[in-house]
Amino acid sequence: MAAEKSTTAMMTSAFTLLHDKNMLAPASASSWCPTMDLLALATTDGQLSLARLDWNKQGGERENKLWTTNPDSAVTALGWRPDGRVLVSGHADGSIQLYHVEDGEILHHSRPHAAAVTSLHWQDAPASDATRSSAAYQSVVSRFALPTTTTKSGGAGRGGGLAGAK
């Protein structure tokens, strides 16, 4: 018990709250850019925002919102291209959108499957595959989608294995 209390005391003293931000709606997804001080934030009211956080030495932060958009479907997952120049969002309707970080322009939109996107990870293709077709891209994306099955009660459920490529 004493060791547990001292560990808790060390953990709470290791971090200090620098700034508290009130939001109009709760966050549904968030992701830090791997190369810059950018935070992508999706909220339950349907907004997707990109903000630059300016950390100053006075113990606070200043938010500089770069852009905000309202996608057609709720954002369920966020990810980044490794160089931090493209943000990818996954949606409840199974769609995926790629955004240019500077201005929020949609670079690509696809709907490779009907199930909600729950996780995203960027994987660069080898140089020889740089011109892959949209069909090949969709095949790679759907390879990792869990198949929808019918439950004993007749409703739709989630399968237990990985689906094969199309």
GULOKE-170983 format. One record per residue: x, y, z of N, C-alpha, C in turn; residue number from 1; residue in one letter. Coordinates in Angstrom, 2 decimals, padded with zeros to 5 digits, always signed. Example, Ala and Ser with C-alpha at 12.3 -4.5 7.8 and 13.67 -1.06 7.14 Angstrom:
<recs>
- n.east / n.north / n.up / ca.east / ca.north / ca.up / c.east / c.north / c.up / num / residu
- +013.19 / -005.69 / +007.80 / +012.30 / -004.50 / +007.80 / +013.20 / -003.30 / +007.80 / 1 / a
- +012.85 / -002.25 / +007.08 / +013.67 / -001.06 / +007.14 / +012.90 / +000.03 / +007.87 / 2 / s
</recs>
This chain:
<recs>
- n.east / n.north / n.up / ca.east / ca.north / ca.up / c.east / c.north / c.up / num / residu
- +000.83 / -001.19 / +000.00 / +000.00 / +000.00 / +000.00 / +000.87 / +001.25 / +000.00 / 1 / m
- +001.93 / +001.28 / +000.82 / +002.81 / +002.45 / +000.89 / +003.55 / +002.64 / -000.43 / 2 / a
- +003.99 / +001.52 / -001.04 / +004.68 / +001.61 / -002.33 / +003.76 / +002.15 / -003.41 / 3 / a
- +002.49 / +001.74 / -003.36 / +001.50 / +002.21 / -004.33 / +001.28 / +003.72 / -004.19 / 4 / e
- +001.22 / +004.22 / -002.96 / +001.04 / +005.66 / -002.73 / +002.24 / +006.46 / -003.22 / 5 / k
- +003.45 / +005.96 / -002.98 / +004.64 / +006.70 / -003.41 / +004.75 / +006.71 / -004.93 / 6 / s
- +004.34 / +005.63 / -005.59 / +004.34 / +005.60 / -007.06 / +003.35 / +006.60 / -007.61 / 7 / t
- +002.16 / +006.68 / -007.01 / +001.15 / +007.64 / -007.43 / +001.65 / +009.06 / -007.22 / 8 / t
- +002.31 / +009.33 / -006.12 / +002.84 / +010.66 / -005.83 / +003.90 / +011.04 / -006.86 / 9 / a
- +004.77 / +010.08 / -007.24 / +005.80 / +010.37 / -008.24 / +005.17 / +010.65 / -009.59 / 10 / m
- +004.13 / +009.90 / -009.95 / +003.49 / +010.09 / -011.25 / +002.79 / +011.45 / -011.33 / 11 / m
- +002.12 / +011.85 / -010.27 / +001.41 / +013.12 / -010.31 / +002.35 / +014.31 / -010.28 / 12 / t
- +003.51 / +014.17 / -009.66 / +004.45 / +015.28 / -009.63 / +005.30 / +015.35 / -010.90 / 13 / s
- +005.30 / +014.31 / -011.72 / +006.11 / +014.30 / -012.93 / +005.51 / +015.15 / -014.04 / 14 / a
- +004.21 / +015.39 / -013.99 / +003.53 / +016.16 / -015.03 / +002.77 / +017.32 / -014.41 / 15 / f
- +002.76 / +018.43 / -015.12 / +002.03 / +019.61 / -014.68 / +001.09 / +020.04 / -015.80 / 16 / t
- -000.15 / +020.31 / -015.44 / -001.12 / +020.80 / -016.42 / -000.74 / +022.22 / -016.80 / 17 / l
- -000.45 / +022.42 / -018.08 / -000.05 / +023.74 / -018.55 / -001.22 / +024.56 / -019.05 / 18 / l
- -002.20 / +023.89 / -019.61 / -003.32 / +024.61 / -020.23 / -004.52 / +023.69 / -020.28 / 19 / h
- -005.68 / +024.23 / -020.06 / -006.93 / +023.49 / -020.14 / -007.78 / +024.14 / -021.22 / 20 / d
- -008.32 / +023.34 / -022.11 / -009.10 / +023.87 / -023.24 / -010.52 / +023.34 / -023.18 / 21 / k
- -011.49 / +024.24 / -023.11 / -012.89 / +023.83 / -023.17 / -013.28 / +023.67 / -024.63 / 22 / n
- -014.04 / +022.62 / -024.91 / -014.48 / +022.36 / -026.28 / -015.99 / +022.38 / -026.34 / 23 / m
- -016.54 / +022.73 / -027.49 / -017.99 / +022.77 / -027.66 / -018.59 / +021.37 / -027.73 / 24 / l
- -017.82 / +020.39 / -028.21 / -018.29 / +019.00 / -028.30 / -017.14 / +018.08 / -027.90 / 25 / a
- -017.44 / +016.91 / -027.36 / -016.39 / +015.96 / -026.97 / -015.60 / +015.46 / -028.19 / 26 / p
- -014.34 / +015.12 / -027.96 / -013.50 / +014.58 / -029.03 / -013.89 / +013.13 / -029.30 / 27 / a
- -013.90 / +012.75 / -030.57 / -014.17 / +011.36 / -030.94 / -012.90 / +010.68 / -031.46 / 28 / s
- -011.93 / +011.46 / -031.93 / -010.65 / +010.93 / -032.39 / -009.64 / +012.07 / -032.39 / 29 / a
- -008.38 / +011.73 / -032.17 / -007.32 / +012.73 / -032.23 / -006.02 / +012.06 / -032.63 / 30 / s
- -005.11 / +012.85 / -033.21 / -003.83 / +012.30 / -033.62 / -002.81 / +013.43 / -033.77 / 31 / s
- -001.61 / +013.22 / -033.19 / -000.52 / +014.18 / -033.32 / +000.25 / +013.90 / -034.59 / 32 / w
- +000.65 / +014.94 / -035.28 / +001.48 / +014.83 / -036.47 / +002.85 / +014.28 / -036.06 / 33 / c
- +003.43 / +013.37 / -036.84 / +004.72 / +012.79 / -036.46 / +005.90 / +013.73 / -036.66 / 34 / p
- +005.74 / +014.83 / -037.39 / +006.88 / +015.70 / -037.69 / +006.71 / +017.15 / -037.27 / 35 / t
- +005.48 / +017.57 / -036.98 / +005.24 / +018.98 / -036.65 / +004.35 / +019.08 / -035.42 / 36 / m
- +004.17 / +020.29 / -034.92 / +003.34 / +020.52 / -033.74 / +001.87 / +020.70 / -034.15 / 37 / d
- +001.34 / +019.72 / -034.87 / -000.04 / +019.76 / -035.36 / -000.87 / +018.69 / -034.67 / 38 / l
- -002.09 / +019.06 / -034.33 / -003.03 / +018.13 / -033.72 / -004.28 / +018.08 / -034.58 / 39 / l
- -004.62 / +016.88 / -035.05 / -005.89 / +016.67 / -035.76 / -006.90 / +016.22 / -034.72 / 40 / a
- -008.08 / +016.80 / -034.78 / -009.10 / +016.52 / -033.77 / -010.47 / +016.41 / -034.42 / 41 / l
- -011.12 / +015.28 / -034.20 / -012.50 / +015.09 / -034.65 / -013.40 / +015.15 / -033.43 / 42 / a
- -014.56 / +015.78 / -033.58 / -015.49 / +015.92 / -032.46 / -016.82 / +015.25 / -032.79 / 43 / t
- -017.58 / +014.98 / -031.74 / -018.85 / +014.28 / -031.91 / -019.90 / +015.11 / -032.64 / 44 / t
- -019.67 / +016.40 / -032.81 / -020.62 / +017.22 / -033.58 / -020.30 / +017.21 / -035.08 / 45 / d
- -019.35 / +016.37 / -035.50 / -019.07 / +016.17 / -036.92 / -017.94 / +017.00 / -037.49 / 46 / g
- -017.24 / +017.76 / -036.68 / -016.15 / +018.59 / -037.20 / -014.82 / +017.84 / -037.16 / 47 / q
- -013.99 / +018.13 / -038.15 / -012.61 / +017.69 / -038.19 / -011.76 / +018.95 / -038.29 / 48 / l
- -010.85 / +019.14 / -037.34 / -010.03 / +020.36 / -037.30 / -008.56 / +020.00 / -037.24 / 49 / s
- -007.76 / +020.89 / -037.78 / -006.32 / +020.76 / -037.67 / -005.80 / +022.04 / -037.03 / 50 / l
- -005.05 / +021.90 / -035.95 / -004.54 / +023.06 / -035.22 / -003.04 / +022.92 / -035.00 / 51 / a
- -002.37 / +024.06 / -035.02 / -000.95 / +024.12 / -034.66 / -000.89 / +024.63 / -033.23 / 52 / r
- -000.16 / +023.92 / -032.40 / -000.03 / +024.33 / -031.00 / +001.33 / +024.98 / -030.81 / 53 / l
- +001.31 / +026.21 / -030.35 / +002.52 / +026.99 / -030.13 / +002.85 / +026.91 / -028.64 / 54 / d
- +003.81 / +026.08 / -028.29 / +004.19 / +025.91 / -026.89 / +005.14 / +027.04 / -026.52 / 55 / w
- +004.79 / +027.79 / -025.50 / +005.67 / +028.88 / -025.09 / +006.27 / +028.56 / -023.72 / 56 / n
- +007.29 / +029.30 / -023.35 / +008.00 / +029.02 / -022.10 / +007.30 / +029.57 / -020.87 / 57 / k
- +006.22 / +030.32 / -021.05 / +005.50 / +030.87 / -019.91 / +004.53 / +029.86 / -019.30 / 58 / q
- +004.54 / +028.64 / -019.79 / +003.71 / +027.61 / -019.17 / +002.33 / +027.49 / -019.77 / 59 / g
- +002.19 / +027.75 / -021.03 / +000.89 / +027.61 / -021.67 / +001.05 / +027.29 / -023.13 / 60 / g
- -000.05 / +027.31 / -023.82 / -000.01 / +027.05 / -025.25 / -001.00 / +027.98 / -025.93 / 61 / e
- -000.74 / +028.23 / -027.18 / -001.67 / +029.02 / -027.96 / -002.08 / +028.17 / -029.16 / 62 / r
- -003.36 / +028.08 / -029.39 / -003.86 / +027.28 / -030.50 / -004.06 / +028.16 / -031.72 / 63 / e
- -003.58 / +027.70 / -032.85 / -003.77 / +028.39 / -034.11 / -004.46 / +027.40 / -035.05 / 64 / n
- -005.78 / +027.52 / -035.18 / -006.54 / +026.58 / -036.00 / -006.21 / +026.84 / -037.47 / 65 / k
- -005.75 / +025.79 / -038.17 / -005.39 / +025.92 / -039.57 / -006.61 / +025.77 / -040.47 / 66 / l
- -007.46 / +024.78 / -040.18 / -008.68 / +024.58 / -040.95 / -009.64 / +023.67 / -040.21 / 67 / w
- -010.90 / +023.76 / -040.61 / -011.97 / +022.92 / -040.07 / -012.86 / +022.50 / -041.23 / 68 / t
- -013.32 / +021.26 / -041.19 / -014.24 / +020.76 / -042.21 / -015.31 / +019.91 / -041.54 / 69 / t
- -016.40 / +019.71 / -042.23 / -017.50 / +018.87 / -041.73 / -017.72 / +017.73 / -042.71 / 70 / n
- -017.04 / +016.59 / -042.52 / -017.22 / +015.46 / -043.43 / -018.66 / +014.95 / -043.43 / 71 / p
- -019.04 / +014.24 / -044.50 / -020.39 / +013.70 / -044.61 / -020.68 / +012.61 / -043.59 / 72 / d
- -019.66 / +011.89 / -043.15 / -019.82 / +010.80 / -042.19 / -018.90 / +011.05 / -040.99 / 73 / s
- -019.30 / +010.56 / -039.83 / -018.53 / +010.77 / -038.61 / -017.12 / +010.20 / -038.74 / 74 / a
- -016.13 / +010.95 / -038.25 / -014.74 / +010.51 / -038.26 / -014.55 / +009.51 / -037.12 / 75 / v
- -014.02 / +008.33 / -037.46 / -013.82 / +007.28 / -036.47 / -012.34 / +006.95 / -036.26 / 76 / t
- -011.46 / +007.42 / -037.14 / -010.02 / +007.15 / -037.02 / -009.23 / +008.22 / -037.77 / 77 / a
- -008.03 / +008.50 / -037.28 / -007.15 / +009.48 / -037.91 / -005.74 / +008.91 / -038.01 / 78 / l
- -005.00 / +009.32 / -039.02 / -003.62 / +008.91 / -039.18 / -002.87 / +009.93 / -040.03 / 79 / g
- -001.57 / +009.76 / -040.12 / -000.71 / +010.72 / -040.82 / +000.22 / +010.02 / -041.79 / 80 / w
- +000.50 / +010.67 / -042.92 / +001.58 / +010.22 / -043.77 / +002.86 / +010.48 / -042.98 / 81 / r
- +003.87 / +009.62 / -043.07 / +005.06 / +009.78 / -042.23 / +005.73 / +011.15 / -042.31 / 82 / p
- +005.65 / +011.85 / -043.44 / +006.27 / +013.17 / -043.53 / +005.39 / +014.27 / -042.96 / 83 / d
- +004.17 / +013.95 / -042.50 / +003.30 / +014.92 / -041.87 / +002.57 / +015.86 / -042.82 / 84 / g
- +002.64 / +015.62 / -044.12 / +002.02 / +016.53 / -045.09 / +000.60 / +016.14 / -045.48 / 85 / r
- +000.18 / +014.93 / -045.13 / -001.17 / +014.45 / -045.47 / -001.79 / +013.81 / -044.24 / 86 / v
- -003.03 / +014.19 / -043.96 / -003.83 / +013.61 / -042.88 / -004.85 / +012.68 / -043.52 / 87 / l
- -005.02 / +011.49 / -042.96 / -006.01 / +010.55 / -043.46 / -007.08 / +010.36 / -042.39 / 88 / v
- -008.34 / +010.36 / -042.81 / -009.43 / +010.14 / -041.87 / -010.25 / +008.94 / -042.33 / 89 / s
- -010.62 / +008.10 / -041.36 / -011.53 / +006.98 / -041.61 / -012.89 / +007.35 / -041.04 / 90 / g
- -013.94 / +006.85 / -041.66 / -015.28 / +007.28 / -041.30 / -016.22 / +006.12 / -040.98 / 91 / h
- -017.32 / +006.45 / -040.32 / -018.32 / +005.46 / -039.90 / -018.94 / +004.73 / -041.09 / 92 / a
- -019.00 / +005.37 / -042.25 / -019.60 / +004.73 / -043.43 / -018.60 / +003.91 / -044.24 / 93 / d
- -017.37 / +003.73 / -043.74 / -016.35 / +002.94 / -044.43 / -015.50 / +003.74 / -045.39 / 94 / g
- -015.73 / +005.03 / -045.49 / -014.94 / +005.85 / -046.42 / -013.63 / +006.30 / -045.78 / 95 / s
- -012.70 / +006.65 / -046.66 / -011.39 / +007.15 / -046.26 / -011.13 / +008.42 / -047.07 / 96 / i
- -010.64 / +009.47 / -046.40 / -010.32 / +010.72 / -047.09 / -008.90 / +011.13 / -046.74 / 97 / q
- -008.19 / +011.63 / -047.74 / -006.85 / +012.17 / -047.55 / -006.94 / +013.68 / -047.68 / 98 / l
- -006.37 / +014.39 / -046.70 / -006.42 / +015.86 / -046.68 / -005.02 / +016.44 / -046.80 / 99 / y
- -004.89 / +017.50 / -047.59 / -003.65 / +018.27 / -047.64 / -003.58 / +019.07 / -046.35 / 100 / h
- -002.49 / +018.97 / -045.62 / -002.38 / +019.59 / -044.31 / -002.45 / +021.11 / -044.36 / 101 / v
- -001.88 / +021.72 / -045.37 / -001.82 / +023.18 / -045.43 / -003.18 / +023.86 / -045.52 / 102 / e
- -004.10 / +023.29 / -046.31 / -005.37 / +023.99 / -046.54 / -006.62 / +023.13 / -046.35 / 103 / d
- -006.47 / +021.86 / -046.02 / -007.62 / +020.99 / -045.80 / -008.26 / +020.48 / -047.07 / 104 / g
- -007.63 / +020.71 / -048.22 / -008.17 / +020.23 / -049.49 / -008.21 / +018.70 / -049.49 / 105 / e
- -009.32 / +018.13 / -049.97 / -009.43 / +016.67 / -050.07 / -008.62 / +016.22 / -051.28 / 106 / i
- -007.60 / +015.41 / -051.04 / -006.74 / +014.90 / -052.10 / -007.29 / +013.61 / -052.70 / 107 / l
- -007.98 / +012.83 / -051.88 / -008.50 / +011.54 / -052.34 / -009.66 / +011.14 / -051.45 / 108 / h
- -010.66 / +010.53 / -052.05 / -011.81 / +010.00 / -051.30 / -012.14 / +008.63 / -051.89 / 109 / h
- -012.29 / +007.64 / -051.02 / -012.71 / +006.33 / -051.49 / -013.57 / +005.68 / -050.41 / 110 / s
- -014.33 / +004.70 / -050.82 / -015.15 / +003.94 / -049.89 / -014.92 / +002.46 / -050.18 / 111 / r
- -013.81 / +001.91 / -049.67 / -013.44 / +000.54 / -050.01 / -014.33 / -000.53 / -049.38 / 112 / p
- -015.06 / -000.20 / -048.34 / -015.97 / -001.17 / -047.73 / -017.04 / -000.44 / -046.94 / 113 / h
- -018.04 / -001.17 / -046.48 / -019.19 / -000.54 / -045.82 / -019.04 / -000.42 / -044.31 / 114 / a
- -018.15 / -001.19 / -043.71 / -017.98 / -001.16 / -042.25 / -017.20 / +000.08 / -041.83 / 115 / a
- -017.42 / +000.53 / -040.62 / -016.71 / +001.70 / -040.09 / -015.21 / +001.42 / -040.04 / 116 / a
- -014.42 / +002.43 / -040.35 / -012.97 / +002.35 / -040.24 / -012.62 / +002.61 / -038.78 / 117 / v
- -011.92 / +001.68 / -038.15 / -011.62 / +001.82 / -036.72 / -010.16 / +002.14 / -036.44 / 118 / t
- -009.28 / +001.92 / -037.41 / -007.87 / +002.18 / -037.19 / -007.20 / +002.44 / -038.54 / 119 / s
- -006.22 / +003.33 / -038.53 / -005.49 / +003.65 / -039.76 / -004.00 / +003.65 / -039.49 / 120 / l
- -003.24 / +003.18 / -040.45 / -001.78 / +003.25 / -040.37 / -001.26 / +003.44 / -041.78 / 121 / h
- -000.41 / +004.42 / -041.98 / +000.13 / +004.71 / -043.30 / +001.29 / +003.77 / -043.59 / 122 / w
- +001.26 / +003.14 / -044.74 / +002.38 / +002.31 / -045.17 / +002.77 / +002.73 / -046.57 / 123 / q
- +003.98 / +003.23 / -046.72 / +004.44 / +003.66 / -048.04 / +004.66 / +002.45 / -048.94 / 124 / d
- +004.28 / +002.60 / -050.20 / +004.51 / +001.57 / -051.20 / +005.94 / +001.71 / -051.72 / 125 / a
- +006.56 / +000.60 / -052.14 / +007.88 / +000.70 / -052.75 / +007.82 / +001.60 / -053.99 / 126 / p
- +008.95 / +002.17 / -054.38 / +009.00 / +003.10 / -055.51 / +008.39 / +002.49 / -056.77 / 127 / a
- +008.58 / +001.19 / -057.00 / +008.04 / +000.56 / -058.20 / +006.52 / +000.51 / -058.18 / 128 / s
- +005.91 / +000.62 / -057.01 / +004.46 / +000.57 / -056.89 / +003.85 / +001.97 / -056.78 / 129 / d
- +004.61 / +003.00 / -057.08 / +004.14 / +004.37 / -056.88 / +002.90 / +004.71 / -057.70 / 130 / a
- +002.67 / +004.00 / -058.77 / +001.51 / +004.31 / -059.62 / +000.44 / +003.23 / -059.51 / 131 / t
- +000.25 / +002.68 / -058.34 / -000.77 / +001.65 / -058.15 / -002.14 / +002.18 / -058.51 / 132 / r
- -002.96 / +001.31 / -059.03 / -004.31 / +001.73 / -059.40 / -005.20 / +001.80 / -058.17 / 133 / s
- -006.33 / +002.46 / -058.32 / -007.31 / +002.57 / -057.24 / -007.80 / +001.19 / -056.83 / 134 / s
- -007.98 / +000.28 / -057.80 / -008.46 / -001.07 / -057.50 / -007.46 / -001.81 / -056.61 / 135 / a
- -006.16 / -001.66 / -056.90 / -005.15 / -002.31 / -056.08 / -005.17 / -001.74 / -054.67 / 136 / a
- -005.33 / -000.42 / -054.56 / -005.42 / +000.23 / -053.25 / -006.59 / -000.32 / -052.46 / 137 / y
- -007.75 / -000.43 / -053.09 / -008.94 / -000.92 / -052.40 / -008.75 / -002.36 / -051.96 / 138 / q
- -008.05 / -003.16 / -052.75 / -007.80 / -004.54 / -052.38 / -006.94 / -004.61 / -051.12 / 139 / s
- -005.93 / -003.76 / -051.05 / -005.06 / -003.74 / -049.88 / -005.84 / -003.30 / -048.64 / 140 / v
- -006.68 / -002.28 / -048.79 / -007.46 / -001.79 / -047.66 / -008.44 / -002.84 / -047.18 / 141 / v
- -009.16 / -003.47 / -048.10 / -010.19 / -004.43 / -047.69 / -009.60 / -005.72 / -047.15 / 142 / s
- -008.36 / -005.98 / -047.41 / -007.73 / -007.20 / -046.92 / -007.80 / -007.28 / -045.39 / 143 / r
- -007.82 / -006.13 / -044.75 / -007.78 / -006.10 / -043.30 / -009.14 / -005.86 / -042.66 / 144 / f
- -010.19 / -005.85 / -043.44 / -011.53 / -005.63 / -042.91 / -012.10 / -006.93 / -042.37 / 145 / a
- -012.66 / -006.87 / -041.17 / -013.32 / -008.05 / -040.63 / -014.62 / -008.26 / -041.38 / 146 / l
- -014.89 / -009.49 / -041.80 / -016.13 / -009.73 / -042.55 / -017.35 / -009.61 / -041.66 / 147 / p
- -018.45 / -009.15 / -042.23 / -019.71 / -009.10 / -041.50 / -020.35 / -010.47 / -041.60 / 148 / t
- -020.83 / -010.98 / -040.49 / -021.47 / -012.30 / -040.46 / -022.86 / -012.17 / -039.90 / 149 / t
- -023.64 / -013.22 / -040.00 / -024.96 / -013.24 / -039.41 / -024.88 / -013.98 / -038.09 / 150 / t
- -025.42 / -013.39 / -037.04 / -025.41 / -014.03 / -035.74 / -026.54 / -015.03 / -035.63 / 151 / t
- -026.53 / -015.85 / -034.60 / -027.59 / -016.84 / -034.39 / -028.96 / -016.20 / -034.27 / 152 / k
- -028.99 / -014.96 / -033.76 / -030.28 / -014.28 / -033.60 / -030.74 / -013.62 / -034.90 / 153 / s
- -029.94 / -013.76 / -035.96 / -030.34 / -013.22 / -037.25 / -029.81 / -011.84 / -037.55 / 154 / g
- -029.15 / -011.18 / -036.58 / -028.61 / -009.84 / -036.80 / -027.21 / -009.90 / -037.36 / 155 / g
- -026.74 / -008.76 / -037.80 / -025.37 / -008.68 / -038.34 / -024.39 / -008.62 / -037.19 / 156 / a
- -023.25 / -009.26 / -037.36 / -022.20 / -009.26 / -036.34 / -020.86 / -009.12 / -037.00 / 157 / g
- -019.81 / -009.17 / -036.22 / -018.45 / -009.06 / -036.74 / -017.82 / -010.43 / -036.74 / 158 / r
- -017.13 / -010.74 / -037.81 / -016.44 / -012.02 / -037.92 / -015.21 / -012.05 / -037.05 / 159 / g
- -014.64 / -013.22 / -036.88 / -013.50 / -013.36 / -036.01 / -012.17 / -013.42 / -036.73 / 160 / g
- -012.15 / -013.42 / -038.04 / -010.89 / -013.53 / -038.75 / -010.71 / -012.42 / -039.75 / 161 / g
- -009.56 / -012.43 / -040.41 / -009.29 / -011.42 / -041.43 / -009.85 / -011.87 / -042.76 / 162 / l
- -010.41 / -010.95 / -043.49 / -010.94 / -011.27 / -044.82 / -009.80 / -011.34 / -045.82 / 163 / a
- -009.95 / -012.15 / -046.83 / -008.95 / -012.25 / -047.87 / -009.04 / -011.07 / -048.81 / 164 / g
- -008.00 / -010.86 / -049.58 / -008.00 / -009.76 / -050.55 / -009.04 / -010.02 / -051.62 / 165 / a
- -009.57 / -008.96 / -052.17 / -010.58 / -009.08 / -053.23 / -010.00 / -009.69 / -054.47 / 166 / k
</recs>
